[in-house]
Amino acid sequence: MNPSFWDAVDRAKTGPMTTETDYDLEILVPKLREVVEKYNIEYDPSNPVQSDDAITRRVFEAALEFYAAVGSYCTDTGRIIQFSEDEILESLLAAPSHVYFGEGRDAAVMTHRQIEDSKPPCLWLSAGSMPTDGGLFGPILECFIQERLTQIVSMPLIKQVHGVSIGAGDPTEYLGATRSATMLNDARSRAGRPGIACGNAVTTAVTAAGILAATRPNFGLRPSDGYFTPAISELKIDMDRLLRNAFMLDWNANIGFLFAPIFGGMAGGPNTLAVATVAHYMMGAALCKAGYYVSLPLHFNFSTNSHRFLLWVVSTSIQAIAQHTHLVQVNHLYSRNGPATDKIACECAAWALTVVPSGGNLAGIGFCGGGDKHTSLCNPLDSKLLGEIGLGSAGMSRIKANDFVNDLLAEYEEDLDEDYEMGKTFPELFDIKMRRPLAETIQQYQKMKSKLAAKGVPFAG
């Protein structure tokens, strides 16, 4: 039987009780290690895009046994929300195979994709929830929206509105959430695509109260935009997130289950992380009844995911879901190198060639090399490059993609843990008044496109 959302809420109040520390150290970690050993899951660094269907099957089976055993921990009640294997499988079957975003001529559909699917990926091209100065919120959004390949966009994060610093759980969150929604709607109209969906509404809404405030009709958000229910790493949730989820279900809105299992944290190394990543998909289906799944396994130290071992985790987990479910999945790049650099172009290419042949849809790019102390570090032409390669790699075999990715890793993985290229800020790359790239930005994009094409990297668009 497919348990309802309200069944899950009840289990958050009545399930087995334990401390968070015991959940992590006595339940989650031992069981994760046990299933990885039982199902013989080994990381192969020579194949960042792995192509062994037996491995993906074992990863899926291990994740199913693992999640049925450990469930999800509710941090507010101290209880474990548990589902049987049959309930998890029924929840996966009940999940949608496609999600509609946006309105009118700007509408887009994101669908389930198979491994090596010739169907093009949906392109969610943006800078993620990047912190930016308030005055650049509109120009950045408009430049991403104007790119014809962009099917879904993300709004940046602003920390001040009208000189007021935005917080969480107080009246300033209301101000930030509602004004961000209005600014988004204005940007959509000015860019000439009023119906395009924002997939991460609303960045300044940290709590359910902020989401509920921002979704009042007069602020311009719609159910056909996208709204995150984010997991707490690993496999945890709280009542505020469940409250947000309840509202979105009632509003019939697009719910994106967002999860970022951490390499080097409780989820461990590549083999255990792959299983934990697939288990998060199961959590989103069984617990939150999500429509789409935003997966971004991240490095503990850098909050990035373009390392060789993380590409293996990404390709393996995408393939496990593509092979054994019909979930709608989208995978977000967080790069180590900054905008308009040679290395970010190679990271984009490696990401697209990992995700698309494995069966995913594309999202990106968030730059995390410099942490969150920098603002407005984004370049719509980097995202355009990502999208063009994503479209060009539809239908490619995993073996061919793996050859490309190994070649691309040679361009940027040396000293990846030691250094990064900061790149340039949006005002250094684009004419803000005219909403178009500067000549040197175009030249850099064309140079890297030519360099990658010379390697045989496919482009379309």
MILUMVO-357263 format. One record per residue (C-alpha): x, y, z; residue in one letter. Coordinates in Angstrom, 2 decimals, padded with zeros to 5 digits, always signed. Example, Ala and Ser with C-alpha at 12.3 -4.5 7.8 and 13.67 -1.06 7.14 Angstrom:
+---------+---------+---------+----+
|      c1 |      c2 |      c3 | aa |
+---------+---------+---------+----+
| +012.30 | -004.50 | +007.80 |  A |
| +013.67 | -001.06 | +007.14 |  S |
+---------+---------+---------+----+
END
This chain:
+---------+---------+---------+----+
|      c1 |      c2 |      c3 | aa |
+---------+---------+---------+----+
| +000.00 | +000.00 | +000.00 |  M |
| +001.16 | +003.53 | -000.81 |  N |
| +001.14 | +005.41 | +002.52 |  P |
| -000.35 | +008.89 | +002.40 |  S |
| +001.49 | +012.03 | +003.42 |  F |
| -000.67 | +012.12 | +006.54 |  W |
| +000.38 | +008.58 | +007.39 |  D |
| +003.96 | +009.84 | +007.33 |  A |
| +003.10 | +012.82 | +009.54 |  V |
| +001.48 | +010.45 | +012.05 |  D |
| +004.60 | +008.27 | +012.05 |  R |
| +006.67 | +011.39 | +012.77 |  A |
| +004.71 | +011.60 | +016.02 |  K |
| +004.41 | +007.92 | +016.90 |  T |
| +007.43 | +006.16 | +015.36 |  G |
| +010.33 | +004.65 | +017.31 |  P |
| +012.05 | +007.22 | +019.52 |  M |
| +015.81 | +007.76 | +019.62 |  T |
| +018.32 | +010.58 | +019.88 |  T |
| +019.74 | +012.18 | +016.77 |  E |
| +023.24 | +011.00 | +017.69 |  T |
| +022.08 | +007.42 | +018.12 |  D |
| +020.17 | +007.61 | +014.84 |  Y |
| +023.34 | +008.72 | +013.05 |  D |
| +025.90 | +006.49 | +014.75 |  L |
| +023.96 | +003.43 | +015.88 |  E |
| +021.38 | +003.08 | +013.11 |  I |
| +022.24 | +004.91 | +009.88 |  L |
| +026.01 | +004.45 | +009.59 |  V |
| +026.17 | +000.74 | +010.57 |  P |
| +023.28 | -000.23 | +008.29 |  K |
| +024.75 | +001.75 | +005.38 |  L |
| +028.08 | -000.03 | +005.73 |  R |
| +026.30 | -003.38 | +006.08 |  E |
| +024.33 | -003.10 | +002.83 |  V |
| +027.30 | -001.83 | +000.85 |  V |
| +029.27 | -004.89 | +001.90 |  E |
| +026.33 | -007.24 | +001.38 |  K |
| +025.65 | -006.01 | -002.16 |  Y |
| +029.35 | -005.72 | -003.07 |  N |
| +029.29 | -002.09 | -004.16 |  I |
| +032.73 | -000.81 | -005.05 |  E |
| +033.86 | +002.55 | -006.40 |  Y |
| +035.75 | +002.42 | -009.70 |  D |
| +037.73 | +005.65 | -010.26 |  P |
| +038.50 | +004.76 | -013.87 |  S |
| +034.81 | +004.99 | -014.75 |  N |
| +033.32 | +008.26 | -013.46 |  P |
| +030.43 | +007.48 | -015.82 |  V |
| +029.95 | +003.84 | -014.95 |  Q |
| +028.09 | +001.59 | -017.37 |  S |
| +027.54 | -001.65 | -015.48 |  D |
| +023.80 | -002.23 | -015.08 |  D |
| +024.48 | -004.90 | -012.46 |  A |
| +026.06 | -002.26 | -010.22 |  I |
| +023.11 | +000.11 | -010.55 |  T |
| +020.71 | -002.76 | -009.77 |  R |
| +022.67 | -003.65 | -006.64 |  R |
| +022.81 | +000.00 | -005.56 |  V |
| +019.03 | +000.26 | -005.90 |  F |
| +018.45 | -002.97 | -003.97 |  E |
| +020.89 | -001.89 | -001.26 |  A |
| +019.18 | +001.51 | -000.97 |  A |
| +015.77 | -000.13 | -000.66 |  L |
| +016.91 | -002.42 | +002.16 |  E |
| +018.79 | +000.44 | +003.81 |  F |
| +015.94 | +002.98 | +003.75 |  Y |
| +013.36 | +000.46 | +004.92 |  A |
| +015.63 | -000.27 | +007.89 |  A |
| +016.60 | +003.28 | +008.91 |  V |
| +013.69 | +005.44 | +007.74 |  G |
| +013.82 | +009.21 | +008.18 |  S |
| +014.52 | +010.97 | +011.47 |  Y |
| +012.24 | +013.84 | +012.55 |  C |
| +014.45 | +016.23 | +014.46 |  T |
| +011.52 | +017.92 | +016.25 |  D |
| +009.89 | +014.79 | +017.66 |  T |
| +012.94 | +012.56 | +018.02 |  G |
| +011.12 | +009.77 | +016.20 |  R |
| +011.88 | +007.66 | +013.14 |  I |
| +009.42 | +007.73 | +010.23 |  I |
| +009.59 | +004.21 | +008.85 |  Q |
| +008.27 | +002.57 | +005.70 |  F |
| +008.31 | -001.07 | +004.65 |  S |
| +009.97 | -002.09 | +001.40 |  E |
| +006.55 | -002.65 | -000.16 |  D |
| +005.41 | +000.83 | +000.89 |  E |
| +008.54 | +002.39 | -000.60 |  I |
| +008.06 | +000.55 | -003.89 |  L |
| +004.37 | +001.55 | -004.02 |  E |
| +005.32 | +005.18 | -003.39 |  S |
| +007.83 | +005.06 | -006.24 |  L |
| +005.18 | +003.61 | -008.55 |  L |
| +002.69 | +006.32 | -007.55 |  A |
| +005.10 | +009.18 | -008.28 |  A |
| +004.62 | +011.11 | -011.55 |  P |
| +006.75 | +010.46 | -014.63 |  S |
| +006.55 | +014.07 | -015.84 |  H |
| +006.03 | +017.50 | -014.29 |  V |
| +004.67 | +020.62 | -015.98 |  Y |
| +006.33 | +023.95 | -015.21 |  F |
| +005.28 | +027.45 | -016.19 |  G |
| +002.38 | +028.88 | -018.14 |  E |
| +001.32 | +029.44 | -021.74 |  G |
| +003.99 | +029.61 | -024.42 |  R |
| +006.68 | +029.62 | -021.72 |  D |
| +005.56 | +026.29 | -020.26 |  A |
| +008.00 | +023.39 | -020.05 |  A |
| +007.74 | +019.73 | -019.16 |  V |
| +010.38 | +017.80 | -017.26 |  M |
| +010.11 | +014.07 | -017.78 |  T |
| +011.66 | +010.87 | -016.59 |  H |
| +014.57 | +009.95 | -018.82 |  R |
| +016.01 | +006.50 | -019.40 |  Q |
| +019.70 | +005.58 | -019.46 |  I |
| +021.23 | +006.69 | -022.79 |  E |
| +017.85 | +008.25 | -023.69 |  D |
| +017.76 | +010.14 | -026.99 |  S |
| +015.06 | +012.38 | -025.54 |  K |
| +016.62 | +015.78 | -024.77 |  P |
| +016.97 | +016.80 | -021.13 |  P |
| +014.97 | +019.63 | -019.63 |  C |
| +017.29 | +022.60 | -019.08 |  L |
| +017.07 | +024.45 | -015.78 |  W |
| +019.71 | +027.09 | -016.47 |  L |
| +020.51 | +029.50 | -013.69 |  S |
| +022.99 | +030.36 | -010.98 |  A |
| +021.12 | +028.46 | -008.31 |  G |
| +020.38 | +030.25 | -005.04 |  S |
| +023.45 | +032.42 | -005.46 |  M |
| +023.78 | +035.38 | -003.08 |  P |
| +023.64 | +038.65 | -004.96 |  T |
| +023.25 | +042.36 | -004.42 |  D |
| +019.62 | +043.45 | -004.52 |  G |
| +020.21 | +045.79 | -007.44 |  G |
| +021.43 | +042.89 | -009.59 |  L |
| +018.56 | +040.51 | -008.80 |  F |
| +016.49 | +041.66 | -011.78 |  G |
| +019.30 | +042.00 | -014.36 |  P |
| +020.71 | +038.55 | -013.53 |  I |
| +017.32 | +036.89 | -013.78 |  L |
| +016.47 | +038.68 | -017.02 |  E |
| +019.72 | +037.63 | -018.68 |  C |
| +019.15 | +033.98 | -017.77 |  F |
| +015.50 | +034.12 | -018.87 |  I |
| +016.39 | +035.74 | -022.20 |  Q |
| +018.60 | +032.78 | -023.13 |  E |
| +016.39 | +030.75 | -025.47 |  R |
| +017.67 | +027.39 | -024.13 |  L |
| +016.46 | +028.19 | -020.61 |  T |
| +013.27 | +026.28 | -019.80 |  Q |
| +013.26 | +026.84 | -016.02 |  I |
| +015.13 | +029.48 | -014.02 |  V |
| +016.18 | +029.95 | -010.39 |  S |
| +016.02 | +033.17 | -008.42 |  M |
| +019.13 | +034.45 | -006.65 |  P |
| +019.29 | +035.04 | -002.91 |  L |
| +019.18 | +038.60 | -001.64 |  I |
| +020.16 | +039.39 | +001.92 |  K |
| +018.71 | +042.88 | +002.14 |  Q |
| +015.51 | +044.54 | +000.93 |  V |
| +015.14 | +048.32 | +001.17 |  H |
| +018.09 | +048.35 | +003.56 |  G |
| +016.53 | +045.75 | +005.87 |  V |
| +018.61 | +042.63 | +006.57 |  S |
| +016.56 | +039.51 | +005.90 |  I |
| +016.36 | +036.87 | +008.63 |  G |
| +014.33 | +033.73 | +009.30 |  A |
| +011.28 | +033.21 | +011.47 |  G |
| +010.67 | +036.91 | +012.03 |  D |
| +008.95 | +039.76 | +010.12 |  P |
| +012.02 | +040.32 | +007.95 |  T |
| +011.53 | +036.88 | +006.39 |  E |
| +008.06 | +038.00 | +005.31 |  Y |
| +009.56 | +041.11 | +003.74 |  L |
| +012.28 | +039.18 | +001.91 |  G |
| +010.00 | +036.40 | +000.68 |  A |
| +007.20 | +038.60 | -000.59 |  T |
| +009.44 | +041.21 | -002.21 |  R |
| +011.59 | +038.53 | -003.87 |  S |
| +008.45 | +037.02 | -005.38 |  A |
| +007.39 | +040.41 | -006.74 |  T |
| +010.85 | +041.09 | -008.15 |  M |
| +010.85 | +037.68 | -009.82 |  L |
| +007.53 | +038.35 | -011.48 |  N |
| +008.72 | +041.76 | -012.69 |  D |
| +011.88 | +040.20 | -014.16 |  A |
| +009.87 | +037.56 | -016.00 |  R |
| +007.73 | +040.23 | -017.60 |  S |
| +010.63 | +042.52 | -018.51 |  R |
| +012.48 | +039.62 | -020.13 |  A |
| +009.46 | +038.91 | -022.33 |  G |
| +008.72 | +035.46 | -020.88 |  R |
| +006.09 | +036.06 | -018.18 |  P |
| +005.08 | +032.41 | -018.03 |  G |
| +008.52 | +030.85 | -017.44 |  I |
| +008.74 | +028.88 | -014.20 |  A |
| +011.05 | +029.60 | -011.30 |  C |
| +012.12 | +026.23 | -009.94 |  G |
| +013.38 | +027.33 | -006.52 |  N |
| +010.73 | +029.73 | -005.23 |  A |
| +011.39 | +031.37 | -002.80 |  V |
| +015.05 | +031.65 | -001.78 |  T |
| +014.44 | +034.05 | +001.09 |  T |
| +011.61 | +031.94 | +002.52 |  A |
| +013.43 | +029.78 | +005.05 |  V |
| +010.36 | +028.67 | +007.01 |  T |
| +006.87 | +027.58 | +006.04 |  A |
| +005.54 | +030.98 | +007.11 |  A |
| +007.71 | +032.68 | +004.50 |  G |
| +006.52 | +030.31 | +001.76 |  I |
| +002.86 | +030.81 | +002.69 |  L |
| +003.31 | +034.58 | +002.66 |  A |
| +005.09 | +034.70 | -000.70 |  A |
| +002.50 | +032.53 | -002.43 |  T |
| -000.36 | +034.97 | -001.90 |  R |
| -001.72 | +035.64 | -005.43 |  P |
| -000.84 | +039.34 | -005.47 |  N |
| +002.90 | +038.54 | -005.31 |  F |
| +002.85 | +036.62 | -008.60 |  G |
| +003.96 | +033.08 | -007.74 |  L |
| +002.01 | +030.16 | -009.20 |  R |
| +001.59 | +026.43 | -008.46 |  P |
| +003.40 | +025.81 | -011.78 |  S |
| +006.57 | +027.32 | -010.33 |  D |
| +008.74 | +024.94 | -008.29 |  G |
| +009.04 | +024.76 | -004.51 |  Y |
| +011.58 | +022.81 | -002.50 |  F |
| +011.05 | +020.55 | +000.44 |  T |
| +014.69 | +020.17 | +001.44 |  P |
| +015.92 | +017.18 | +003.40 |  A |
| +018.29 | +017.62 | +006.31 |  I |
| +021.42 | +015.55 | +005.73 |  S |
| +021.24 | +012.65 | +006.12 |  E |
| +017.66 | +011.41 | +005.68 |  L |
| +016.18 | +013.85 | +008.21 |  K |
| +013.23 | +016.23 | +008.22 |  I |
| +011.57 | +018.62 | +010.66 |  D |
| +007.97 | +019.67 | +011.24 |  M |
| +008.37 | +023.06 | +009.58 |  D |
| +009.44 | +021.37 | +006.34 |  R |
| +006.51 | +018.97 | +006.63 |  L |
| +004.19 | +021.95 | +007.15 |  L |
| +005.56 | +023.56 | +003.99 |  R |
| +005.06 | +020.27 | +002.15 |  N |
| +001.47 | +019.99 | +003.38 |  A |
| +000.63 | +023.41 | +001.99 |  F |
| +002.21 | +022.62 | -001.39 |  M |
| +000.27 | +019.37 | -001.68 |  L |
| -002.96 | +021.21 | -000.85 |  D |
| -002.15 | +023.95 | -003.38 |  W |
| -001.36 | +021.30 | -006.01 |  N |
| +002.04 | +022.94 | -006.52 |  A |
| +005.19 | +021.43 | -007.99 |  N |
| +007.10 | +019.95 | -005.04 |  I |
| +010.79 | +019.41 | -005.57 |  G |
| +012.48 | +017.16 | -003.04 |  F |
| +015.94 | +018.66 | -002.61 |  L |
| +018.71 | +016.62 | -001.04 |  F |
| +022.45 | +017.00 | -000.73 |  A |
| +024.07 | +013.92 | +000.83 |  P |
| +027.55 | +014.79 | +001.97 |  I |
| +030.76 | +013.10 | +000.84 |  F |
| +032.91 | +012.84 | +003.95 |  G |
| +029.96 | +013.10 | +006.34 |  G |
| +027.69 | +010.40 | +007.73 |  M |
| +027.17 | +009.05 | +004.20 |  A |
| +030.90 | +008.31 | +003.94 |  G |
| +032.79 | +007.65 | +000.72 |  G |
| +031.66 | +007.06 | -002.87 |  P |
| +030.19 | +003.57 | -002.49 |  N |
| +028.16 | +004.35 | +000.64 |  T |
| +027.26 | +007.81 | -000.68 |  L |
| +025.76 | +006.31 | -003.85 |  A |
| +023.43 | +004.13 | -001.77 |  V |
| +022.50 | +007.03 | +000.54 |  A |
| +021.75 | +009.22 | -002.49 |  T |
| +019.32 | +006.68 | -003.94 |  V |
| +017.72 | +006.30 | -000.49 |  A |
| +016.97 | +010.03 | -000.51 |  H |
| +014.91 | +009.60 | -003.69 |  Y |
| +012.92 | +006.96 | -001.81 |  M |
| +012.45 | +009.36 | +001.09 |  M |
| +011.07 | +012.03 | -001.24 |  G |
| +008.57 | +009.61 | -002.78 |  A |
| +007.42 | +007.89 | +000.41 |  A |
| +007.47 | +010.82 | +002.81 |  L |
| +006.90 | +014.00 | +000.80 |  C |
| +005.08 | +012.75 | -002.33 |  K |
| +007.36 | +014.93 | -004.44 |  A |
| +006.89 | +015.54 | -008.15 |  G |
| +010.54 | +016.09 | -009.04 |  Y |
| +013.83 | +015.29 | -007.32 |  Y |
| +016.81 | +017.63 | -007.14 |  V |
| +019.93 | +015.65 | -006.31 |  S |
| +023.24 | +017.29 | -005.52 |  L |
| +025.71 | +015.12 | -003.61 |  P |
| +028.30 | +017.54 | -002.27 |  L |
| +031.87 | +017.53 | -001.01 |  H |
| +032.10 | +018.08 | +002.76 |  F |
| +034.86 | +020.67 | +002.47 |  N |
| +033.91 | +022.56 | -000.69 |  F |
| +030.16 | +022.09 | -001.28 |  S |
| +030.98 | +021.13 | -004.87 |  T |
| +030.24 | +018.03 | -006.93 |  N |
| +032.55 | +017.96 | -009.96 |  S |
| +035.22 | +015.72 | -008.39 |  H |
| +035.84 | +012.36 | -010.05 |  R |
| +034.40 | +010.33 | -007.17 |  F |
| +031.31 | +012.55 | -006.98 |  L |
| +030.71 | +012.18 | -010.71 |  L |
| +030.75 | +008.41 | -010.12 |  W |
| +028.19 | +008.83 | -007.34 |  V |
| +026.04 | +011.05 | -009.56 |  V |
| +026.14 | +008.73 | -012.56 |  S |
| +025.51 | +005.63 | -010.46 |  T |
| +022.58 | +007.09 | -008.51 |  S |
| +020.95 | +008.62 | -011.59 |  I |
| +021.18 | +005.30 | -013.40 |  Q |
| +019.75 | +003.36 | -010.45 |  A |
| +016.71 | +005.64 | -010.43 |  I |
| +016.41 | +005.73 | -014.22 |  A |
| +016.66 | +001.96 | -014.44 |  Q |
| +014.25 | +000.99 | -011.66 |  H |
| +011.72 | +003.86 | -011.34 |  T |
| +010.00 | +006.48 | -013.45 |  H |
| +010.88 | +009.41 | -011.17 |  L |
| +011.59 | +012.84 | -012.63 |  V |
| +015.14 | +013.73 | -011.61 |  Q |
| +017.26 | +016.81 | -012.18 |  V |
| +020.88 | +017.18 | -011.17 |  N |
| +022.51 | +020.46 | -010.20 |  H |
| +026.15 | +021.33 | -010.79 |  L |
| +028.04 | +023.17 | -008.07 |  Y |
| +031.40 | +024.03 | -009.57 |  S |
| +034.77 | +024.47 | -007.92 |  R |
| +035.87 | +027.16 | -010.39 |  N |
| +034.25 | +030.50 | -011.06 |  G |
| +032.44 | +032.23 | -013.92 |  P |
| +034.01 | +032.61 | -017.37 |  A |
| +037.10 | +030.55 | -016.56 |  T |
| +038.56 | +027.80 | -018.71 |  D |
| +038.13 | +025.28 | -015.92 |  K |
| +034.45 | +025.94 | -015.29 |  I |
| +033.79 | +025.21 | -018.96 |  A |
| +035.44 | +021.80 | -018.51 |  C |
| +033.45 | +021.19 | -015.31 |  E |
| +030.25 | +022.04 | -017.21 |  C |
| +031.13 | +019.64 | -020.00 |  A |
| +032.02 | +016.82 | -017.57 |  A |
| +028.77 | +017.39 | -015.66 |  W |
| +026.55 | +017.36 | -018.76 |  A |
| +028.26 | +014.26 | -020.13 |  L |
| +027.82 | +012.50 | -016.79 |  T |
| +024.20 | +013.45 | -016.15 |  V |
| +022.51 | +013.24 | -019.55 |  V |
| +023.70 | +009.80 | -020.77 |  P |
| +022.96 | +008.45 | -017.26 |  S |
| +019.31 | +009.51 | -017.55 |  G |
| +019.10 | +012.88 | -015.77 |  G |
| +017.87 | +016.37 | -016.55 |  N |
| +020.26 | +019.31 | -016.22 |  L |
| +020.43 | +022.15 | -013.72 |  A |
| +023.21 | +024.58 | -012.93 |  G |
| +025.48 | +026.34 | -012.26 |  I |
| +026.15 | +027.26 | -008.66 |  G |
| +029.69 | +028.41 | -007.91 |  F |
| +030.92 | +027.33 | -004.47 |  C |
| +034.68 | +027.71 | -004.81 |  G |
| +034.72 | +030.90 | -002.81 |  G |
| +032.01 | +029.93 | -000.34 |  G |
| +029.17 | +032.35 | +000.39 |  D |
| +031.36 | +035.36 | +001.14 |  K |
| +031.24 | +036.45 | -002.51 |  H |
| +028.22 | +037.76 | -004.35 |  T |
| +026.98 | +037.93 | -007.95 |  S |
| +029.43 | +035.34 | -009.28 |  L |
| +027.55 | +034.01 | -012.28 |  C |
| +027.68 | +033.96 | -016.07 |  N |
| +024.64 | +032.98 | -018.18 |  P |
| +026.98 | +031.98 | -021.01 |  L |
| +028.53 | +029.27 | -018.82 |  D |
| +025.03 | +027.87 | -018.30 |  S |
| +024.35 | +028.15 | -022.03 |  K |
| +027.45 | +026.03 | -022.66 |  L |
| +026.18 | +023.47 | -020.15 |  L |
| +022.81 | +023.34 | -021.90 |  G |
| +024.25 | +023.03 | -025.40 |  E |
| +026.43 | +020.09 | -024.37 |  I |
| +023.51 | +018.51 | -022.53 |  G |
| +021.37 | +018.63 | -025.65 |  L |
| +024.23 | +017.39 | -027.78 |  G |
| +024.89 | +014.38 | -025.54 |  S |
| +021.31 | +013.03 | -025.57 |  A |
| +021.44 | +009.45 | -026.83 |  G |
| +025.19 | +009.08 | -026.21 |  M |
| +026.44 | +005.80 | -024.82 |  S |
| +027.82 | +005.78 | -021.29 |  R |
| +031.07 | +004.26 | -022.50 |  I |
| +031.66 | +007.13 | -024.92 |  K |
| +030.62 | +009.66 | -022.28 |  A |
| +033.07 | +008.11 | -019.83 |  N |
| +035.93 | +008.59 | -022.29 |  D |
| +035.03 | +012.26 | -022.67 |  F |
| +034.72 | +012.80 | -018.92 |  V |
| +038.10 | +011.21 | -018.19 |  N |
| +039.64 | +013.53 | -020.78 |  D |
| +037.89 | +016.56 | -019.27 |  L |
| +038.90 | +015.65 | -015.72 |  L |
| +042.51 | +015.79 | -016.86 |  A |
| +041.90 | +019.45 | -017.65 |  E |
| +040.71 | +020.50 | -014.20 |  Y |
| +041.03 | +017.85 | -011.46 |  E |
| +044.71 | +018.37 | -010.67 |  E |
| +044.97 | +020.47 | -007.50 |  D |
| +041.16 | +020.67 | -007.37 |  L |
| +041.29 | +020.37 | -003.59 |  D |
| +044.01 | +023.00 | -003.27 |  E |
| +042.97 | +025.89 | -005.44 |  D |
| +040.29 | +027.30 | -007.70 |  Y |
| +039.85 | +030.13 | -010.18 |  E |
| +037.55 | +032.84 | -008.82 |  M |
| +036.45 | +034.13 | -012.20 |  G |
| +034.48 | +037.33 | -012.66 |  K |
| +031.31 | +038.82 | -011.23 |  T |
| +028.19 | +039.40 | -013.30 |  F |
| +028.84 | +043.18 | -013.67 |  P |
| +032.30 | +042.35 | -015.05 |  E |
| +030.79 | +040.03 | -017.65 |  L |
| +027.55 | +041.66 | -018.75 |  F |
| +026.32 | +045.10 | -019.74 |  D |
| +023.78 | +045.54 | -016.98 |  I |
| +021.86 | +048.34 | -018.68 |  K |
| +021.55 | +046.53 | -022.02 |  M |
| +021.17 | +043.05 | -020.44 |  R |
| +023.72 | +041.46 | -022.76 |  R |
| +027.21 | +039.94 | -022.49 |  P |
| +030.29 | +042.06 | -023.03 |  L |
| +032.45 | +041.36 | -026.08 |  A |
| +035.18 | +039.69 | -024.01 |  E |
| +032.60 | +037.44 | -022.32 |  T |
| +031.41 | +036.26 | -025.71 |  I |
| +035.00 | +035.71 | -026.81 |  Q |
| +035.71 | +033.53 | -023.76 |  Q |
| +032.56 | +031.49 | -024.40 |  Y |
| +033.46 | +030.99 | -028.06 |  Q |
| +037.05 | +030.07 | -027.19 |  K |
| +035.99 | +027.35 | -024.77 |  M |
| +033.28 | +026.09 | -027.08 |  K |
| +035.86 | +025.71 | -029.85 |  S |
| +038.33 | +024.01 | -027.50 |  K |
| +035.73 | +021.51 | -026.31 |  L |
| +034.42 | +020.89 | -029.82 |  A |
| +037.98 | +020.10 | -030.92 |  A |
| +037.97 | +017.31 | -028.31 |  K |
| +034.81 | +015.95 | -029.93 |  G |
| +032.43 | +017.20 | -027.24 |  V |
| +028.98 | +017.41 | -028.90 |  P |
| +026.97 | +020.65 | -029.00 |  F |
| +023.37 | +021.36 | -029.95 |  A |
| +021.04 | +024.24 | -029.39 |  G |
+---------+---------+---------+----+
END
